[in-house]
Amino acid sequence: MPWPLSGIIAQRERRSLATQVVFLQNITKVGRNACYLAVNLVVVNIPEGITSIGHGAFRSCRSLTTVSFPTTLRSIGYSAFEKCSSLDNVDLLHTQLQEIGDWAFDDCQELKSMTIPDSLQKFGDVVFAICPTLFPSYVKAGKANTLEYLHDRSNLVDQAKKLAEINNEVTILKRKNAHQNMTVANYDTTVLSLKSEAASMIQ
């Protein structure tokens, strides 16, 4: 039985007030949408023992600037950090990371650097879409073959060339939404279209 709308709204309001996350002992994963829309989170320390970060776990945590990842981490789900617009650095080099899902860091507009371990085996589609300050030279890996893998599998070089154009389109879209009161449906449809365009550009 689905939640009533009032329950969903109340849950989102509670999340919007949260300023920190306390992890229970002996858990091994951060659940799907666990901190979605926790807009006042600034720093998150994910403890040792956690092996996965679920889909959308920190999506739209727009104040989040710092995340410390455990050495035990093996996977990051799709859209896990999407729209974390204040996140500026991601250091995964010390982890056991094997998989990064699609759109994992989509629309992280302040993201400037990222380090990735050589253990990485699966790199999703358009992981860095709409990250205008992140370029291939700022994505560093444990060994050269990992970096070559990222370039070969995700076409980061081609993506970097398109990000500024896509970012401009999104900025224009947001301005139109603010000044012309675009309907939510039209706004979401247009954003989805831009994402699809980005995905097709970098296949």
C-alpha positions in Angstrom: 0.0 0.0 0.0 1.5 3.3 -1.1 2.2 6.1 1.4 -0.4 8.9 1.6 0.8 12.2 0.1 0.8 13.8 3.6 3.2 11.2 4.8 5.6 11.7 1.9 5.5 15.5 2.4 6.1 15.1 6.2 9.1 12.8 5.5 10.6 15.3 3.1 10.2 18.1 5.6 12.0 16.1 8.3 14.8 15.3 5.9 15.1 19.0 4.9 15.8 19.8 8.6 18.5 17.2 9.1 22.0 18.6 9.6 23.8 15.3 10.3 23.6 11.6 9.6 24.2 9.0 12.3 24.9 5.5 11.0 23.8 2.5 13.1 26.4 -0.1 13.9 26.8 -3.2 11.8 25.0 -1.9 8.8 26.6 -2.7 5.4 24.9 -0.3 3.1 23.4 3.2 2.8 19.8 2.5 1.5 18.1 3.8 -1.6 17.1 7.4 -1.2 18.2 7.3 2.4 19.1 11.0 2.5 17.3 12.3 -0.6 16.5 16.0 -0.3 18.4 16.4 3.0 19.3 19.9 1.8 21.0 21.0 5.1 23.6 18.2 5.2 27.0 19.7 4.9 29.4 16.9 5.9 28.9 13.1 5.9 31.3 10.6 7.3 30.4 7.1 6.0 31.8 4.6 8.5 33.9 1.5 7.9 31.9 -1.6 7.1 29.6 0.0 4.6 30.1 -1.6 1.2 27.4 0.1 -0.9 25.7 3.4 -1.3 22.2 2.9 -2.8 20.5 4.5 -5.7 19.7 8.2 -5.0 21.1 7.9 -1.5 22.3 11.6 -1.3 20.5 13.0 -4.3 19.6 16.7 -4.1 21.7 17.2 -0.9 22.6 20.6 -2.3 24.6 21.8 0.7 26.8 18.8 0.9 30.4 19.8 0.5 32.4 16.9 2.0 31.9 13.1 2.0 34.4 10.7 3.6 34.2 7.2 2.1 35.2 4.0 4.0 37.9 1.6 2.7 35.2 -1.1 2.5 33.1 0.7 -0.1 32.5 -1.4 -3.3 29.6 0.2 -5.1 27.9 3.6 -5.7 24.4 3.3 -7.1 22.9 5.4 -9.9 22.1 9.0 -9.1 23.6 8.5 -5.6 25.0 12.0 -5.5 23.0 13.6 -8.3 22.4 17.3 -7.8 24.8 17.6 -4.9 25.6 21.1 -6.2 28.1 22.1 -3.5 30.2 18.9 -3.6 33.7 19.9 -4.9 36.0 16.9 -4.4 35.5 13.1 -4.3 38.3 10.9 -3.1 37.7 7.2 -3.7 41.3 6.1 -4.2 41.6 4.4 -0.8 38.4 2.4 -1.3 37.7 -1.1 -2.8 35.2 0.5 -5.3 34.2 -1.8 -8.1 31.2 -0.1 -9.6 29.9 3.5 -10.1 26.3 3.6 -11.4 24.7 5.8 -14.1 24.3 9.5 -13.3 26.1 9.0 -10.0 27.5 12.5 -9.9 25.2 14.1 -12.4 24.6 17.9 -12.0 27.4 18.3 -9.4 28.2 21.7 -10.7 31.0 22.5 -8.2 32.8 19.1 -8.6 36.4 19.9 -9.5 38.4 16.7 -8.8 37.9 13.0 -8.4 40.2 10.1 -7.6 39.3 6.5 -8.4 40.9 3.2 -7.4 42.3 0.6 -9.8 39.8 -1.8 -8.4 37.0 -0.2 -10.5 35.4 -2.6 -12.9 32.2 -0.9 -14.0 31.8 2.7 -14.8 28.2 3.8 -15.6 26.9 6.0 -18.4 27.1 9.8 -18.1 28.4 9.6 -14.5 29.6 13.3 -14.7 26.8 14.9 -16.8 26.5 18.6 -16.2 29.7 18.9 -14.1 31.1 22.0 -15.9 34.2 22.4 -13.7 35.3 18.7 -13.9 37.5 17.7 -16.9 39.3 14.5 -17.7 42.6 15.8 -16.5 41.1 16.2 -13.0 39.9 12.6 -12.8 42.8 10.6 -11.4 43.1 6.9 -10.9 45.2 4.4 -9.0 47.0 3.2 -12.1 47.2 4.3 -15.7 45.1 1.4 -17.0 42.2 2.6 -14.9 42.3 6.0 -16.3 42.5 4.6 -19.8 39.5 2.5 -18.9 37.6 5.5 -17.9 38.5 7.3 -21.1 37.7 4.3 -23.3 34.4 3.4 -21.6 32.9 6.7 -20.8 34.4 9.0 -23.5 35.3 11.6 -20.9 37.2 13.7 -23.4 34.1 14.0 -25.7 31.9 14.6 -22.6 34.1 17.4 -21.4 33.6 19.2 -24.7 29.9 19.0 -24.4 29.4 19.8 -20.8 29.7 23.6 -21.2 27.0 23.5 -23.9 24.7 21.4 -21.9 25.2 23.5 -18.8 24.3 26.6 -20.7 21.1 25.0 -22.0 20.2 24.0 -18.4 20.9 27.5 -17.2 18.7 29.0 -19.9 16.0 26.5 -19.0 16.1 27.4 -15.4 15.8 31.1 -16.2 12.8 30.3 -18.5 11.3 28.3 -15.7 11.7 31.2 -13.2 10.5 34.0 -15.6 7.9 32.2 -17.6 6.5 29.9 -14.9 7.0 26.7 -17.0 4.8 23.9 -15.7 6.5 21.2 -13.7 5.7 18.7 -16.3 7.2 20.7 -19.1 10.3 21.6 -17.0 10.9 17.9 -16.1 10.3 16.8 -19.6 12.8 19.3 -21.0 15.5 18.4 -18.4 15.0 14.7 -19.2 15.4 15.5 -22.9 18.7 17.3 -22.2 20.0 14.3 -20.2 19.0 12.0 -23.0 20.8 14.3 -25.5 23.9 14.3 -23.3 23.8 10.5 -23.1 23.6 10.1 -26.8 26.4 12.5 -27.4 28.9 10.6 -25.4 28.1 7.0 -26.2 
